């Protein structure tokens, strides 16, 4: 279960709630909602996702139900216009969210949104009573329902080093095509930097990522910083800009 400190600010608590909802950690979700002042409908400032969006996307029906009972807004949309019901592939979750007839959207957060891979999530809840909408899974026993989050994607947390924005953003990578170049492309796309401005990619706290093998050793929620060259024009407007007055000394 994720630790909860009384000293954490609201943004930290909201991020923990979204992470717990994504990985299926119902106990942490309950603790955060019942023992802190976390905003249940808090949205990630980069993509607009709430805890309910992640629970629906990862098909955690028990967490979807709990969030709805405690005030989660099922009509809230992500920054690209998806409601929670459009993100789920399970019929019973769509019914809970009032969108049984809505088509499931294939969302692309960074490249292939991710919150999973090595090691398997310790809190992922097995689905034993519902089946996905996709007909190819209809003949699988309920205890063998595959969880997309545990098999196909890797989630990492990225930010620009020495930026005024100290929060990380979470991005998803396709587990089957992990590469150093792919990682750089995702970082450039999500953080709004040019590839030529990247001086190095650092796995926190102190390890440089240089090649494909380094990327394939990453685990879920690994924190990564992109270090820009000293002469980069880093005064970008928008969600992840950094000040020109800051210099990177590495």
N, C-alpha and C positions, 0 to 999 in steps of 0.2 A: 504494500500500500504506500502511496506517495506521502512523504512527511509534510505536515502542515504547520507552519510557524505563525504565531500571532504577529510577528514583525514584518511579514511579507506584505508588499503593497498589493493593491487591487489587480494590477496588470499581471503580476506573478501568479496570483491565485486563479485568475481567469485562464491563464495559459495552462496551469496544472489541471484545471477542470476540463479543458478541451483535450489535453493529452490523455487523461484518465478515461474520458468518454470514448476516445479513439481506440485505445488498446483494450477496452472492455473491463476496466478495473472499477466495478460497481462500488466496492467498499470505499475507495478513495473519492468517488463521486459523492457518495452519501456524506462522508466526513467533511468534504469541502463545502457542501451546501448547508449542512446542518450545524457545523461548528465554526463557520467563518461568515464574513459578509460578502462572499464572492457573488458577482453579478452573473446569474445563471444564463442570461442572454448576451453576455459580453462577446463582442466580435473581434476577431483578429484584424488588426488595422491594415494588414497587407491584402488579405483575401476575403475578409468579411465572414469567415466561417465561425459558427458558434459550437458549443458542446453538442447541441442537438444535431447539427449538420454532420459532425463526425460520427456520432453514435448511429445515425441513419445510414451514412455511407458505409460503415463497417458492419452493418446489420446486427448490432447489439440490441435486441428487442427489449431486454430487461432494463437497460439504461435509457432507451427511448421512453419507455413507459414511466420510469421514475422521474425523468426530467420533465415530462408533460404534467405529471401530478404536482410538481413543485414550481410550476409557472413558466416553463420553457415556451417560447413563442414559435409555434409551428409554421407561422406565415412569414417569418423573417427570411430574407434572401441574402445570398452571398453577393460579393461585389460583381459577379458575372450573372446574377439573376436566378440562381437555383434555390428552390425551397428544399427543406429536408426530405419531403416525400419524393422529390425528383431524384434524390441521390441514392435512395435505397433500392435494392433489387429484390427485396422480400415482400410478398403480398401482405402479410399480417402487419408489418411495419407501415406500409403505405396506408393500410386501413386505419391504424392508430393515428396517423398524421392527416387523415382525411383526403388522401390523394390516391385512392385505389385505381383510378382510371388514368393517372398521369404516367407518361412515358419516362422511364429511367434515363437520366442524362449521363452520357459518358464524359465526365469532367476531366479537364487537364489543368491541374494547378501549376506545377512547373513543367514537367515533361510527362510523367505519369505520377500523379500525387502518391505519396507513400508514408507509411507509418509502420514499417515492418521488415523482417527478414532474419538476421542472425543476432542473437539466438531467438527461438520462438517466444512469442509474447507469453509471460507467465500468467496474465490475467484474461486472456481471450476466452470468452465463454462459448462452449460448444452449443450449436443450434440443434435442438432436438425436436422441435415441434412445427417448424415452418420450413418451407422449401422455396428456393428462389424462383423468380418468374421464368428464368431461362429454361426452356423445355429440355435441354440436354442434361439437366441435373435431376429431372423428375424421378428417375428410377434408382437414384442413390438412396441407401438407408439413411435415416436422419442422423445417426451418429457419425456418418461419413461425409456430412456436408462440408465441402471445402470452404475455408475462410480466405477470401481474397487477400486480407491483410497479412496473413501468415505465410504466404507462398510466393507472391509475385512482386512485392515492392519493398524498397528500403527508404526509411525516413531519416533525413539528416536535418540539422539546425545550422543555418548559415547567417553570417553578418559581415559587414565591412569593418576591418580593423580600424581603430581610432576614429570611428564615426560618432557623431553626436547621438545617433540612434543606437543605443546599446542592446536593445532587444534582438533576439534571434528570430528568424522566420523559419518555418518548417516546410521542407520541400520533399517531394517524392521522386525516387529514381526507379527505373525499370530494372529489377534484379537480373534479368536475363542479358542486359546489355550495359553493364557497369563499365565505365572507362574514365580515364582522366580527362579526356577531351569532352566527354559528355557531362562530367561534373562541372567543368569550366563553363560550358555552354549554359547550363542551368543557373549557375551563379550569376553569370552576366545578364541573363534574361530576368531573373527574379530581383536582383539587386540594382539593376539599371547601370551597369558599368560596361565599358568596352574591353574586349579581350586583350587588346594591346596595352591596357593600363594595369593589368594584373602583374604584380611582381612575384608573388608566390601564394600558394594555397597551404594554409596551416591547419592541421588537426590539433585542436586544443588538448593539452596546454602547450606543447612544444615540439610537435612532429610535422615535418614538411611532407606534403603529398606530391609525388613526382611522376608516378606512372600508374598504369592500369591495375597492377597488383596491389598497390597501396589503396586504391579505391575499393577493390573487392574485399579488403580486410575491414572496411567500415562496418559498424553495427548501428542498430536503430538509435536515433536521437543523439548521434555523435555531433559534437559542436565543432564547427569549422569556420575559420576566418579567412577572408580574402584580403591580402595585403596589397595595396596599390602603390605604384611607383610615386616617388616624391613629386614629379612634375605632372602628375595626372590632373586633369580638370575635374575635380571631384565635387564641384559646387552644383550638383544636379538638383532641380526642384523635385518635389513629390515625396513619396513615402519613405525613401531611404537615402536622402542626401547627406553629405558630410561637409563640414566647413572648409573653405579654402585656407583658413588661418591655421589649420592643423597640419602638421608635418609628420610623416611616418619615419621614424628613425630605427631602421633595422639593418 
